[in-house]
Amino acid sequence: MNATTKTGYLLFAHGARDPNWALPFEAVAARLRAQRPGAGVRVAFLEFMAPDLGSAADALVAEGCTHLEVVPLFLGAGGHVRKDVPPLLDAVRARHPGVTVRLHRAVGERDELVAAMAQAAIALAEAP
C-alpha cells in the first residue's frame, strides 16, 4: 500500500435483537482504533442491527478509506461467512470500484483466540 492508501477495518458480526449484543464488538472496535490511529474502524451487522455491511463500508469510503479489511467476528466460517458475505462485498465493490476490499477468515479460526477462550473458560470455571 502506498502513502495515499487509507485502511478501513470493517468488523462484521451477526447481530441480535438485544442492543447489548453489540457491546463486545464495540469494545473490540475501540481497542482497534487505539492501536491503529488514523485508520477507519466500523462495526457492521448481518441482521437485526445497524449498520449493515454495505452501509458501514460506504461510511468508511466516505471517510477516505481506499482499502477495506473485512474481519468477520464469528467463531467459525459457517454459512453466513461463506455464503452471505461474498455477495454483500460484491455489491460494495460495484459501488466503489476504486476501493480494495479484502475478506479475512473468521476470528474464531485464529489460534490466539482459541487459546484466549480456553484461558477464559478456565478462569471462569475456577473463579470463587
N, CA, C and O atoms as a printed pandas DataFrame, in Angstrom:
     atom_number atom_name residue_name chain_id  residue_number  x_coord  y_coord  z_coord
0              1         N          MET        A               1    0.839   -1.184    0.000
1              2        CA          MET        A               1    0.000    0.000    0.000
2              3         C          MET        A               1    0.879    1.242    0.000
3              4         O          MET        A               1    1.944    1.262    0.617
4              5         N          ASN        A               2    0.429    2.260   -0.688
5              6        CA          ASN        A               2    1.227    3.477   -0.765
6              7         C          ASN        A               2    0.751    4.511    0.246
7              8         O          ASN        A               2   -0.167    4.253    1.024
8              9         N          ALA        A               3    1.376    5.677    0.229
9             10        CA          ALA        A               3    1.088    6.707    1.223
10            11         C          ALA        A               3   -0.328    7.265    1.113
11            12         O          ALA        A               3   -0.846    7.810    2.088
12            13         N          THR        A               4   -0.963    7.144   -0.047
13            14        CA          THR        A               4   -2.312    7.686   -0.200
14            15         C          THR        A               4   -3.392    6.670    0.168
15            16         O          THR        A               4   -4.581    6.983    0.110
16            17         N          THR        A               5   -2.990    5.471    0.541
17            18        CA          THR        A               5   -3.949    4.442    0.924
18            19         C          THR        A               5   -4.355    4.645    2.372
19            20         O          THR        A               5   -3.505    4.752    3.256
20            21         N          LYS        A               6   -5.639    4.698    2.607
21            22        CA          LYS        A               6   -6.143    4.736    3.981
22            23         C          LYS        A               6   -6.911    3.444    4.199
23            24         O          LYS        A               6   -7.819    3.108    3.439
24            25         N          THR        A               7   -6.534    2.727    5.246
25            26        CA          THR        A               7   -7.170    1.448    5.539
26            27         C          THR        A               7   -8.381    1.644    6.429
27            28         O          THR        A               7   -8.364    2.421    7.384
28            29         N          GLY        A               8   -9.422    0.922    6.089
29            30        CA          GLY        A               8  -10.614    0.860    6.923
30            31         C          GLY        A               8  -10.807   -0.571    7.395
31            32         O          GLY        A               8  -10.725   -1.511    6.604
32            33         N          TYR        A               9  -11.061   -0.729    8.669
33            34        CA          TYR        A               9  -11.333   -2.043    9.246
34            35         C          TYR        A               9  -12.830   -2.158    9.448
35            36         O          TYR        A               9  -13.434   -1.371   10.177
36            37         N          LEU        A              10  -13.422   -3.143    8.799
37            38        CA          LEU        A              10  -14.851   -3.373    8.909
38            39         C          LEU        A              10  -15.039   -4.665    9.705
39            40         O          LEU        A              10  -14.819   -5.762    9.192
40            41         N          LEU        A              11  -15.442   -4.517   10.943
41            42        CA          LEU        A              11  -15.649   -5.649   11.839
42            43         C          LEU        A              11  -17.090   -6.107   11.677
43            44         O          LEU        A              11  -18.025   -5.352   11.943
44            45         N          PHE        A              12  -17.262   -7.332   11.243
45            46        CA          PHE        A              12  -18.581   -7.812   10.839
46            47         C          PHE        A              12  -19.074   -8.877   11.810
47            48         O          PHE        A              12  -18.413   -9.896   12.012
48            49         N          ALA        A              13  -20.230   -8.640   12.407
49            50        CA          ALA        A              13  -20.820   -9.559   13.378
50            51         C          ALA        A              13  -22.232   -9.942   12.943
51            52         O          ALA        A              13  -22.797   -9.343   12.028
52            53         N          HIS        A              14  -22.783  -10.936   13.604
53            54        CA          HIS        A              14  -24.104  -11.439   13.226
54            55         C          HIS        A              14  -25.214  -10.439   13.524
55            56         O          HIS        A              14  -26.005  -10.114   12.639
56            57         N          GLY        A              15  -25.280   -9.958   14.734
57            58        CA          GLY        A              15  -26.368   -9.069   15.158
58            59         C          GLY        A              15  -27.404   -9.834   15.944
59            60         O          GLY        A              15  -27.487  -11.059   15.870
60            61         N          ALA        A              16  -28.202   -9.083   16.707
61            62        CA          ALA        A              16  -29.249   -9.673   17.544
62            63         C          ALA        A              16  -30.292   -8.600   17.841
63            64         O          ALA        A              16  -30.070   -7.416   17.586
64            65         N          ARG        A              17  -31.403   -9.017   18.369
65            66        CA          ARG        A              17  -32.454   -8.047   18.714
66            67         C          ARG        A              17  -32.110   -7.264   19.979
67            68         O          ARG        A              17  -32.583   -6.141   20.160
68            69         N          ASP        A              18  -31.302   -7.840   20.842
69            70        CA          ASP        A              18  -30.898   -7.187   22.090
70            71         C          ASP        A              18  -29.749   -6.221   21.804
71            72         O          ASP        A              18  -28.694   -6.654   21.341
72            73         N          PRO        A              19  -29.925   -4.930   22.067
73            74        CA          PRO        A              19  -28.864   -3.961   21.766
74            75         C          PRO        A              19  -27.565   -4.221   22.537
75            76         O          PRO        A              19  -26.495   -3.799   22.098
76            77         N          ASN        A              20  -27.647   -4.906   23.670
77            78        CA          ASN        A              20  -26.431   -5.215   24.431
78            79         C          ASN        A              20  -25.503   -6.170   23.680
79            80         O          ASN        A              20  -24.316   -6.263   23.995
80            81         N          TRP        A              21  -26.039   -6.874   22.694
81            82        CA          TRP        A              21  -25.235   -7.781   21.880
82            83         C          TRP        A              21  -24.064   -7.045   21.244
83            84         O          TRP        A              21  -22.993   -7.625   21.063
84            85         N          ALA        A              22  -24.254   -5.781   20.906
85            86        CA          ALA        A              22  -23.233   -5.012   20.196
86            87         C          ALA        A              22  -22.082   -4.576   21.097
87            88         O          ALA        A              22  -21.018   -4.224   20.587
88            89         N          LEU        A              23  -22.253   -4.587   22.404
89            90        CA          LEU        A              23  -21.249   -4.021   23.308
90            91         C          LEU        A              23  -19.870   -4.666   23.173
91            92         O          LEU        A              23  -18.884   -3.933   23.086
92            93         N          PRO        A              24  -19.743   -5.996   23.152
93            94        CA          PRO        A              24  -18.396   -6.555   22.998
94            95         C          PRO        A              24  -17.747   -6.195   21.662
95            96         O          PRO        A              24  -16.530   -6.024   21.586
96            97         N          PHE        A              25  -18.544   -6.084   20.630
97            98        CA          PHE        A              25  -17.999   -5.746   19.316
98            99         C          PHE        A              25  -17.535   -4.298   19.279
99           100         O          PHE        A              25  -16.519   -3.983   18.660
100          101         N          GLU        A              26  -18.271   -3.426   19.936
101          102        CA          GLU        A              26  -17.853   -2.024   20.036
102          103         C          GLU        A              26  -16.570   -1.915   20.862
103          104         O          GLU        A              26  -15.730   -1.058   20.588
104          105         N          ALA        A              27  -16.414   -2.779   21.876
105          106        CA          ALA        A              27  -15.182   -2.790   22.665
106          107         C          ALA        A              27  -13.995   -3.214   21.801
107          108         O          ALA        A              27  -12.904   -2.657   21.928
108          109         N          VAL        A              28  -14.202   -4.186   20.934
109          110        CA          VAL        A              28  -13.144   -4.599   20.002
110          111         C          VAL        A              28  -12.798   -3.423   19.085
111          112         O          VAL        A              28  -11.622   -3.147   18.847
112          113         N          ALA        A              29  -13.808   -2.737   18.577
113          114        CA          ALA        A              29  -13.568   -1.592   17.693
114          115         C          ALA        A              29  -12.795   -0.491   18.419
115          116         O          ALA        A              29  -11.898    0.118   17.835
116          117         N          ALA        A              30  -13.126   -0.232   19.671
117          118        CA          ALA        A              30  -12.429    0.803   20.437
118          119         C          ALA        A              30  -10.951    0.445   20.608
119          120         O          ALA        A              30  -10.085    1.312   20.487
120          121         N          ARG        A              31  -10.664   -0.814   20.884
121          122        CA          ARG        A              31   -9.261   -1.238   21.019
122          123         C          ARG        A              31   -8.525   -1.120   19.690
123          124         O          ARG        A              31   -7.366   -0.710   19.651
124          125         N          LEU        A              32   -9.195   -1.477   18.614
125          126        CA          LEU        A              32   -8.576   -1.375   17.292
126          127         C          LEU        A              32   -8.288    0.080   16.947
127          128         O          LEU        A              32   -7.227    0.388   16.404
128          129         N          ARG        A              33   -9.225    0.981   17.259
129          130        CA          ARG        A              33   -8.990    2.406   16.998
130          131         C          ARG        A              33   -7.773    2.911   17.767
131          132         O          ARG        A              33   -6.981    3.698   17.249
132          133         N          ALA        A              34   -7.635    2.450   19.007
133          134        CA          ALA        A              34   -6.493    2.872   19.825
134          135         C          ALA        A              34   -5.177    2.346   19.255
135          136         O          ALA        A              34   -4.148    3.016   19.349
136          137         N          GLN        A              35   -5.204    1.159   18.668
137          138        CA          GLN        A              35   -3.992    0.545   18.123
138          139         C          GLN        A              35   -3.668    1.002   16.704
139          140         O          GLN        A              35   -2.522    0.902   16.265
140          141         N          ARG        A              36   -4.674    1.505   15.987
141          142        CA          ARG        A              36   -4.464    1.949   14.606
142          143         C          ARG        A              36   -5.031    3.359   14.413
143          144         O          ARG        A              36   -5.988    3.551   13.662
144          145         N          PRO        A              37   -4.432    4.351   15.101
145          146        CA          PRO        A              37   -4.937    5.725   14.937
146          147         C          PRO        A              37   -4.861    6.142   13.468
147          148         O          PRO        A              37   -3.895    5.830   12.771
148          149         N          GLY        A              38   -5.857    6.825   13.029
149          150        CA          GLY        A              38   -5.899    7.272   11.639
150          151         C          GLY        A              38   -6.616    6.323   10.709
151          152         O          GLY        A              38   -7.042    6.720    9.624
152          153         N          ALA        A              39   -6.756    5.069   11.118
153          154        CA          ALA        A              39   -7.498    4.107   10.295
154          155         C          ALA        A              39   -8.992    4.273   10.571
155          156         O          ALA        A              39   -9.393    4.692   11.656
156          157         N          GLY        A              40   -9.784    3.945    9.597
157          158        CA          GLY        A              40  -11.223    3.914    9.810
158          159         C          GLY        A              40  -11.609    2.589   10.446
159          160         O          GLY        A              40  -11.074    1.542   10.080
160          161         N          VAL        A              41  -12.514    2.628   11.377
161          162        CA          VAL        A              41  -12.984    1.407   12.035
162          163         C          VAL        A              41  -14.500    1.493   12.186
163          164         O          VAL        A              41  -15.032    2.458   12.734
164          165         N          ARG        A              42  -15.171    0.480   11.698
165          166        CA          ARG        A              42  -16.624    0.401   11.824
166          167         C          ARG        A              42  -17.030   -1.022   12.177
167          168         O          ARG        A              42  -16.377   -1.987   11.782
168          169         N          VAL        A              43  -18.115   -1.134   12.925
169          170        CA          VAL        A              43  -18.731   -2.426   13.198
170          171         C          VAL        A              43  -19.980   -2.492   12.331
171          172         O          VAL        A              43  -20.707   -1.506   12.210
172          173         N          ALA        A              44  -20.230   -3.643   11.730
173          174        CA          ALA        A              44  -21.426   -3.848   10.911
174          175         C          ALA        A              44  -22.058   -5.175   11.312
175          176         O          ALA        A              44  -21.407   -6.050   11.882
176          177         N          PHE        A              45  -23.337   -5.296   11.001
177          178        CA          PHE        A              45  -24.082   -6.484   11.400
178          179         C          PHE        A              45  -24.820   -7.094   10.215
179          180         O          PHE        A              45  -25.268   -6.393    9.307
180          181         N          LEU        A              46  -24.933   -8.414   10.249
181          182        CA          LEU        A              46  -25.626   -9.138    9.196
182          183         C          LEU        A              46  -27.130   -8.911    9.268
183          184         O          LEU        A              46  -27.785   -8.701    8.248
184          185         N          GLU        A              47  -27.670   -8.954   10.481
185          186        CA          GLU        A              47  -29.122   -8.780   10.616
186          187         C          GLU        A              47  -29.481   -8.210   11.974
187          188         O          GLU        A              47  -28.679   -8.231   12.907
188          189         N          PHE        A              48  -30.681   -7.711   12.067
189          190        CA          PHE        A              48  -31.306   -7.180   13.283
190          191         C          PHE        A              48  -30.749   -5.846   13.768
191          192         O          PHE        A              48  -31.463   -5.103   14.440
192          193         N          MET        A              49  -29.507   -5.521   13.452
193          194        CA          MET        A              49  -28.878   -4.309   13.968
194          195         C          MET        A              49  -28.312   -3.486   12.813
195          196         O          MET        A              49  -28.116   -3.977   11.702
196          197         N          ALA        A              50  -28.064   -2.240   13.116
197          198        CA          ALA        A              50  -27.466   -1.337   12.138
198          199         C          ALA        A              50  -26.117   -0.868   12.675
199          200         O          ALA        A              50  -25.899   -0.807   13.885
200          201         N          PRO        A              51  -25.228   -0.541   11.759
201          202        CA          PRO        A              51  -25.384   -0.544   10.311
202          203         C          PRO        A              51  -25.158   -1.934    9.723
203          204         O          PRO        A              51  -24.547   -2.807   10.341
204          205         N          ASP        A              52  -25.669   -2.104    8.516
205          206        CA          ASP        A              52  -25.375   -3.338    7.790
206          207         C          ASP        A              52  -24.000   -3.187    7.135
207          208         O          ASP        A              52  -23.397   -2.115    7.174
208          209         N          LEU        A              53  -23.519   -4.266    6.539
209          210        CA          LEU        A              53  -22.182   -4.280    5.971
210          211         C          LEU        A              53  -22.015   -3.212    4.895
211          212         O          LEU        A              53  -21.009   -2.503    4.880
212          213         N          GLY        A              54  -22.976   -3.090    4.007
213          214        CA          GLY        A              54  -22.875   -2.106    2.927
214          215         C          GLY        A              54  -22.833   -0.681    3.442
215          216         O          GLY        A              54  -22.036    0.127    2.965
216          217         N          SER        A              55  -23.675   -0.364    4.401
217          218        CA          SER        A              55  -23.698    0.998    4.957
218          219         C          SER        A              55  -22.397    1.330    5.677
219          220         O          SER        A              55  -21.878    2.440    5.555
220          221         N          ALA        A              56  -21.871    0.362    6.431
221          222        CA          ALA        A              56  -20.602    0.600    7.136
222          223         C          ALA        A              56  -19.460    0.772    6.139
223          224         O          ALA        A              56  -18.592    1.625    6.328
224          225         N          ALA        A              57  -19.458   -0.032    5.084
225          226        CA          ALA        A              57  -18.428    0.108    4.053
226          227         C          ALA        A              57  -18.537    1.467    3.373
227          228         O          ALA        A              57  -17.526    2.130    3.143
228          229         N          ASP        A              58  -19.748    1.881    3.052
229          230        CA          ASP        A              58  -19.955    3.193    2.427
230          231         C          ASP        A              58  -19.430    4.308    3.329
231          232         O          ASP        A              58  -18.828    5.267    2.845
232          233         N          ALA        A              59  -19.657    4.187    4.644
233          234        CA          ALA        A              59  -19.182    5.203    5.587
234          235         C          ALA        A              59  -17.655    5.252    5.624
235          236         O          ALA        A              59  -17.069    6.333    5.682
236          237         N          LEU        A              60  -17.018    4.095    5.590
237          238        CA          LEU        A              60  -15.554    4.066    5.570
238          239         C          LEU        A              60  -15.010    4.709    4.295
239          240         O          LEU        A              60  -14.035    5.459    4.342
240          241         N          VAL        A              61  -15.635    4.417    3.166
241          242        CA          VAL        A              61  -15.206    5.026    1.903
242          243         C          VAL        A              61  -15.409    6.543    1.966
243          244         O          VAL        A              61  -14.564    7.301    1.490
244          245         N          ALA        A              62  -16.517    6.986    2.547
245          246        CA          ALA        A              62  -16.773    8.421    2.686
246          247         C          ALA        A              62  -15.725    9.095    3.576
247          248         O          ALA        A              62  -15.460   10.288    3.428
248          249         N          GLU        A              63  -15.129    8.334    4.501
249          250        CA          GLU        A              63  -14.052    8.847    5.354
250          251         C          GLU        A              63  -12.719    8.886    4.620
251          252         O          GLU        A              63  -11.728    9.376    5.162
252          253         N          GLY        A              64  -12.687    8.376    3.397
253          254        CA          GLY        A              64  -11.462    8.390    2.617
254          255         C          GLY        A              64  -10.717    7.070    2.568
255          256         O          GLY        A              64   -9.597    7.015    2.060
256          257         N          CYS        A              65  -11.312    6.009    3.085
257          258        CA          CYS        A              65  -10.648    4.704    3.048
258          259         C          CYS        A              65  -10.653    4.166    1.621
259          260         O          CYS        A              65  -11.681    4.175    0.943
260          261         N          THR        A              66   -9.502    3.705    1.184
261          262        CA          THR        A              66   -9.364    3.142   -0.153
262          263         C          THR        A              66   -9.060    1.647   -0.112
263          264         O          THR        A              66   -8.963    0.994   -1.151
264          265         N          HIS        A              67   -8.915    1.123    1.084
265          266        CA          HIS        A              67   -8.629   -0.297    1.281
266          267         C          HIS        A              67   -9.431   -0.762    2.492
267          268         O          HIS        A              67   -9.225   -0.266    3.600
268          269         N          LEU        A              68  -10.339   -1.707    2.290
269          270        CA          LEU        A              68  -11.177   -2.208    3.384
270          271         C          LEU        A              68  -10.770   -3.622    3.760
271          272         O          LEU        A              68  -10.715   -4.515    2.915
272          273         N          GLU        A              69  -10.488   -3.810    5.037
273          274        CA          GLU        A              69  -10.186   -5.117    5.604
274          275         C          GLU        A              69  -11.444   -5.578    6.337
275          276         O          GLU        A              69  -11.796   -5.017    7.375
276          277         N          VAL        A              70  -12.107   -6.575    5.817
277          278        CA          VAL        A              70  -13.359   -7.070    6.399
278          279         C          VAL        A              70  -13.026   -8.268    7.273
279          280         O          VAL        A              70  -12.555   -9.297    6.788
280          281         N          VAL        A              71  -13.276   -8.119    8.569
281          282        CA          VAL        A              71  -12.925   -9.143    9.545
282          283         C          VAL        A              71  -14.206   -9.669   10.193
283          284         O          VAL        A              71  -14.831   -8.966   10.986
284          285         N          PRO        A              72  -14.597  -10.890    9.864
285          286        CA          PRO        A              72  -15.787  -11.474   10.488
286          287         C          PRO        A              72  -15.518  -11.811   11.960
287          288         O          PRO        A              72  -14.623  -12.595   12.276
288          289         N          LEU        A              73  -16.297  -11.213   12.837
289          290        CA          LEU        A              73  -16.189  -11.501   14.265
290          291         C          LEU        A              73  -17.114  -12.667   14.595
291          292         O          LEU        A              73  -18.037  -12.553   15.401
292          293         N          PHE        A              74  -16.835  -13.783   13.946
293          294        CA          PHE        A              74  -17.579  -15.030   14.112
294          295         C          PHE        A              74  -16.606  -16.061   14.671
295          296         O          PHE        A              74  -15.400  -15.965   14.445
296          297         N          LEU        A              75  -17.127  -17.050   15.401
297          298        CA          LEU        A              75  -16.261  -18.101   15.920
298          299         C          LEU        A              75  -15.824  -19.071   14.830
299          300         O          LEU        A              75  -14.774  -19.704   14.947
300          301         N          GLY        A              76  -16.603  -19.189   13.797
301          302        CA          GLY        A              76  -16.252  -20.068   12.693
302          303         C          GLY        A              76  -16.828  -19.533   11.405
303          304         O          GLY        A              76  -17.675  -18.639   11.411
304          305         N          ALA        A              77  -16.363  -20.087   10.301
305          306        CA          ALA        A              77  -16.830  -19.652    8.984
306          307         C          ALA        A              77  -17.995  -20.526    8.558
307          308         O          ALA        A              77  -17.853  -21.377    7.680
308          309         N          GLY        A              78  -19.134  -20.316    9.174
309          310        CA          GLY        A              78  -20.338  -21.040    8.782
310          311         C          GLY        A              78  -20.926  -20.452    7.516
311          312         O          GLY        A              78  -20.259  -19.737    6.768
312          313         N          GLY        A              79  -22.176  -20.767    7.296
313          314        CA          GLY        A              79  -22.851  -20.321    6.081
314          315         C          GLY        A              79  -22.871  -18.819    5.899
315          316         O          GLY        A              79  -22.785  -18.330    4.773
316          317         N          HIS        A              80  -22.982  -18.077    6.995
317          318        CA          HIS        A              80  -23.018  -16.615    6.864
318          319         C          HIS        A              80  -21.734  -16.090    6.229
319          320         O          HIS        A              80  -21.779  -15.299    5.287
320          321         N          VAL        A              81  -20.598  -16.529    6.745
321          322        CA          VAL        A              81  -19.327  -16.020    6.230
322          323         C          VAL        A              81  -19.063  -16.544    4.820
323          324         O          VAL        A              81  -18.599  -15.801    3.955
324          325         N          ARG        A              82  -19.359  -17.819    4.590
325          326        CA          ARG        A              82  -19.065  -18.412    3.283
326          327         C          ARG        A              82  -20.066  -18.025    2.207
327          328         O          ARG        A              82  -19.681  -17.861    1.049
328          329         N          LYS        A              83  -21.354  -17.872    2.557
329          330        CA          LYS        A              83  -22.380  -17.676    1.531
330          331         C          LYS        A              83  -22.994  -16.284    1.522
331          332         O          LYS        A              83  -23.242  -15.727    0.453
332          333         N          ASP        A              84  -23.241  -15.718    2.692
333          334        CA          ASP        A              84  -23.943  -14.430    2.748
334          335         C          ASP        A              84  -23.031  -13.233    2.504
335          336         O          ASP        A              84  -23.438  -12.253    1.881
336          337         N          VAL        A              85  -21.802  -13.316    2.995
337          338        CA          VAL        A              85  -20.911  -12.156    2.926
338          339         C          VAL        A              85  -20.391  -11.872    1.517
339          340         O          VAL        A              85  -20.397  -10.709    1.115
340          341         N          PRO        A              86  -19.941  -12.865    0.742
341          342        CA          PRO        A              86  -19.390  -12.532   -0.595
342          343         C          PRO        A              86  -20.310  -11.694   -1.489
343          344         O          PRO        A              86  -19.826  -10.744   -2.104
344          345         N          PRO        A              87  -21.619  -11.996   -1.594
345          346        CA          PRO        A              87  -22.448  -11.119   -2.435
346          347         C          PRO        A              87  -22.576   -9.703   -1.874
347          348         O          PRO        A              87  -22.696   -8.741   -2.632
348          349         N          LEU        A              88  -22.552   -9.578   -0.551
349          350        CA          LEU        A              88  -22.606   -8.243    0.048
350          351         C          LEU        A              88  -21.348   -7.453   -0.310
351          352         O          LEU        A              88  -21.417   -6.257   -0.592
352          353         N          LEU        A              89  -20.206   -8.128   -0.296
353          354        CA          LEU        A              89  -18.963   -7.453   -0.654
354          355         C          LEU        A              89  -18.884   -7.167   -2.146
355          356         O          LEU        A              89  -18.302   -6.163   -2.556
356          357         N          ASP        A              90  -19.463   -8.037   -2.959
357          358        CA          ASP        A              90  -19.528   -7.757   -4.400
358          359         C          ASP        A              90  -20.299   -6.471   -4.659
359          360         O          ASP        A              90  -19.931   -5.690   -5.536
360          361         N          ALA        A              91  -21.364   -6.248   -3.900
361          362        CA          ALA        A              91  -22.150   -5.014   -4.053
362          363         C          ALA        A              91  -21.323   -3.797   -3.634
363          364         O          ALA        A              91  -21.404   -2.749   -4.274
364          365         N          VAL        A              92  -20.533   -3.924   -2.571
365          366        CA          VAL        A              92  -19.653   -2.827   -2.153
366          367         C          VAL        A              92  -18.634   -2.533   -3.256
367          368         O          VAL        A              92  -18.400   -1.374   -3.599
368          369         N          ARG        A              93  -18.038   -3.575   -3.800
369          370        CA          ARG        A              93  -17.050   -3.389   -4.871
370          371         C          ARG        A              93  -17.672   -2.715   -6.096
371          372         O          ARG        A              93  -17.035   -1.888   -6.748
372          373         N          ALA        A              94  -18.915   -3.072   -6.402
373          374        CA          ALA        A              94  -19.595   -2.464   -7.553
374          375         C          ALA        A              94  -19.842   -0.976   -7.317
375          376         O          ALA        A              94  -19.721   -0.175   -8.244
376          377         N          ARG        A              95  -20.187   -0.601   -6.085
377          378        CA          ARG        A              95  -20.429    0.813   -5.766
378          379         C          ARG        A              95  -19.137    1.614   -5.671
379          380         O          ARG        A              95  -19.130    2.820   -5.918
380          381         N          HIS        A              96  -18.046    0.946   -5.314
381          382        CA          HIS        A              96  -16.771    1.632   -5.077
382          383         C          HIS        A              96  -15.652    0.908   -5.834
383          384         O          HIS        A              96  -14.816    0.249   -5.215
384          385         N          PRO        A              97  -15.631    1.024   -7.164
385          386        CA          PRO        A              97  -14.672    0.245   -7.949
386          387         C          PRO        A              97  -13.211    0.572   -7.673
387          388         O          PRO        A              97  -12.348   -0.256   -7.964
388          389         N          GLY        A              98  -12.902    1.716   -7.135
389          390        CA          GLY        A              98  -11.513    2.071   -6.851
390          391         C          GLY        A              98  -11.035    1.623   -5.488
391          392         O          GLY        A              98   -9.891    1.877   -5.112
392          393         N          VAL        A              99  -11.904    0.956   -4.742
393          394        CA          VAL        A              99  -11.579    0.549   -3.374
394          395         C          VAL        A              99  -11.268   -0.947   -3.352
395          396         O          VAL        A              99  -11.997   -1.753   -3.929
396          397         N          THR        A             100  -10.181   -1.300   -2.682
397          398        CA          THR        A             100   -9.823   -2.706   -2.489
398          399         C          THR        A             100  -10.579   -3.229   -1.272
399          400         O          THR        A             100  -10.575   -2.606   -0.210
400          401         N          VAL        A             101  -11.226   -4.377   -1.438
401          402        CA          VAL        A             101  -11.990   -4.988   -0.347
402          403         C          VAL        A             101  -11.460   -6.403   -0.152
403          404         O          VAL        A             101  -11.472   -7.220   -1.073
404          405         N          ARG        A             102  -10.995   -6.677    1.068
405          406        CA          ARG        A             102  -10.425   -7.992    1.348
406          407         C          ARG        A             102  -11.142   -8.639    2.526
407          408         O          ARG        A             102  -11.191   -8.081    3.622
408          409         N          LEU        A             103  -11.698   -9.827    2.285
409          410        CA          LEU        A             103  -12.389  -10.597    3.317
410          411         C          LEU        A             103  -11.402  -11.549    3.983
411          412         O          LEU        A             103  -10.668  -12.268    3.305
412          413         N          HIS        A             104  -11.389  -11.548    5.295
413          414        CA          HIS        A             104  -10.496  -12.412    6.067
414          415         C          HIS        A             104  -11.259  -13.593    6.658
415          416         O          HIS        A             104  -12.488  -13.647    6.609
416          417         N          ARG        A             105  -10.511  -14.530    7.214
417          418        CA          ARG        A             105  -11.116  -15.656    7.919
418          419         C          ARG        A             105  -11.832  -15.147    9.168
419          420         O          ARG        A             105  -11.559  -14.049    9.651
420          421         N          ALA        A             106  -12.740  -15.954    9.674
421          422        CA          ALA        A             106  -13.412  -15.631   10.929
422          423         C          ALA        A             106  -12.381  -15.603   12.060
423          424         O          ALA        A             106  -11.466  -16.427   12.082
424          425         N          VAL        A             107  -12.522  -14.665   12.996
425          426        CA          VAL        A             107  -11.546  -14.537   14.074
426          427         C          VAL        A             107  -11.460  -15.800   14.920
427          428         O          VAL        A             107  -10.400  -16.103   15.468
428          429         N          GLY        A             108  -12.551  -16.534   15.032
429          430        CA          GLY        A             108  -12.558  -17.751   15.838
430          431         C          GLY        A             108  -11.690  -18.858   15.282
431          432         O          GLY        A             108  -11.472  -19.866   15.954
432          433         N          GLU        A             109  -11.194  -18.695   14.082
433          434        CA          GLU        A             109  -10.309  -19.686   13.480
434          435         C          GLU        A             109   -8.837  -19.396   13.769
435          436         O          GLU        A             109   -7.958  -20.138   13.332
436          437         N          ARG        A             110   -8.575  -18.330   14.497
437          438        CA          ARG        A             110   -7.197  -17.956   14.841
438          439         C          ARG        A             110   -6.775  -18.663   16.125
439          440         O          ARG        A             110   -7.528  -18.688   17.099
440          441         N          ASP        A             111   -5.582  -19.232   16.130
441          442        CA          ASP        A             111   -5.082  -19.958   17.297
442          443         C          ASP        A             111   -5.067  -19.111   18.557
443          444         O          ASP        A             111   -5.403  -19.601   19.635
444          445         N          GLU        A             112   -4.681  -17.837   18.437
445          446        CA          GLU        A             112   -4.600  -16.998   19.631
446          447         C          GLU        A             112   -5.973  -16.743   20.256
447          448         O          GLU        A             112   -6.076  -16.588   21.473
448          449         N          LEU        A             113   -7.013  -16.698   19.446
449          450        CA          LEU        A             113   -8.345  -16.521   20.014
450          451         C          LEU        A             113   -8.824  -17.807   20.682
451          452         O          LEU        A             113   -9.438  -17.759   21.748
452          453         N          VAL        A             114   -8.555  -18.932   20.076
453          454        CA          VAL        A             114   -8.907  -20.212   20.682
454          455         C          VAL        A             114   -8.202  -20.348   22.032
455          456         O          VAL        A             114   -8.818  -20.765   23.013
456          457         N          ALA        A             115   -6.917  -20.000   22.087
457          458        CA          ALA        A             115   -6.167  -20.070   23.337
458          459         C          ALA        A             115   -6.739  -19.113   24.387
459          460         O          ALA        A             115   -6.866  -19.478   25.556
460          461         N          ALA        A             116   -7.082  -17.893   23.973
461          462        CA          ALA        A             116   -7.653  -16.923   24.911
462          463         C          ALA        A             116   -9.002  -17.397   25.439
463          464         O          ALA        A             116   -9.308  -17.203   26.615
464          465         N          MET        A             117   -9.810  -18.016   24.584
465          466        CA          MET        A             117  -11.109  -18.526   25.035
466          467         C          MET        A             117  -10.927  -19.688   26.005
467          468         O          MET        A             117  -11.683  -19.808   26.969
468          469         N          ALA        A             118   -9.945  -20.540   25.768
469          470        CA          ALA        A             118   -9.668  -21.634   26.695
470          471         C          ALA        A             118   -9.248  -21.082   28.058
471          472         O          ALA        A             118   -9.704  -21.563   29.096
472          473         N          GLN        A             119   -8.383  -20.075   28.049
473          474        CA          GLN        A             119   -7.958  -19.449   29.307
474          475         C          GLN        A             119   -9.135  -18.784   30.018
475          476         O          GLN        A             119   -9.251  -18.869   31.240
476          477         N          ALA        A             120   -9.998  -18.128   29.263
477          478        CA          ALA        A             120  -11.176  -17.502   29.859
478          479         C          ALA        A             120  -12.103  -18.559   30.463
479          480         O          ALA        A             120  -12.663  -18.350   31.539
480          481         N          ALA        A             121  -12.265  -19.680   29.783
481          482        CA          ALA        A             121  -13.108  -20.758   30.305
482          483         C          ALA        A             121  -12.552  -21.285   31.621
483          484         O          ALA        A             121  -13.306  -21.527   32.563
484          485         N          ILE        A             122  -11.231  -21.465   31.688
485          486        CA          ILE        A             122  -10.601  -21.927   32.926
486          487         C          ILE        A             122  -10.807  -20.898   34.034
487          488         O          ILE        A             122  -11.183  -21.252   35.151
488          489         N          ALA        A             123  -10.562  -19.636   33.729
489          490        CA          ALA        A             123  -10.703  -18.584   34.731
490          491         C          ALA        A             123  -12.133  -18.492   35.249
491          492         O          ALA        A             123  -12.348  -18.335   36.451
492          493         N          LEU        A             124  -13.093  -18.589   34.367
493          494        CA          LEU        A             124  -14.494  -18.530   34.801
494          495         C          LEU        A             124  -14.874  -19.758   35.628
495          496         O          LEU        A             124  -15.550  -19.646   36.651
496          497         N          ALA        A             125  -14.440  -20.910   35.179
497          498        CA          ALA        A             125  -14.799  -22.143   35.877
498          499         C          ALA        A             125  -14.137  -22.257   37.236
499          500         O          ALA        A             125  -14.685  -22.881   38.145
500          501         N          GLU        A             126  -12.967  -21.662   37.382
501          502        CA          GLU        A             126  -12.231  -21.780   38.636
502          503         C          GLU        A             126  -12.404  -20.582   39.549
503          504         O          GLU        A             126  -11.822  -20.540   40.633
504          505         N          ALA        A             127  -13.197  -19.608   39.126
505          506        CA          ALA        A             127  -13.428  -18.418   39.954
506          507         C          ALA        A             127  -14.276  -18.821   41.172
507          508         O          ALA        A             127  -15.148  -19.685   41.084
508          509         N          PRO        A             128  -13.995  -18.175   42.300
509          510        CA          PRO        A             128  -14.792  -18.494   43.509
510          511         C          PRO        A             128  -16.249  -18.110   43.362
511          512         O          PRO        A             128  -17.037  -18.314   44.286
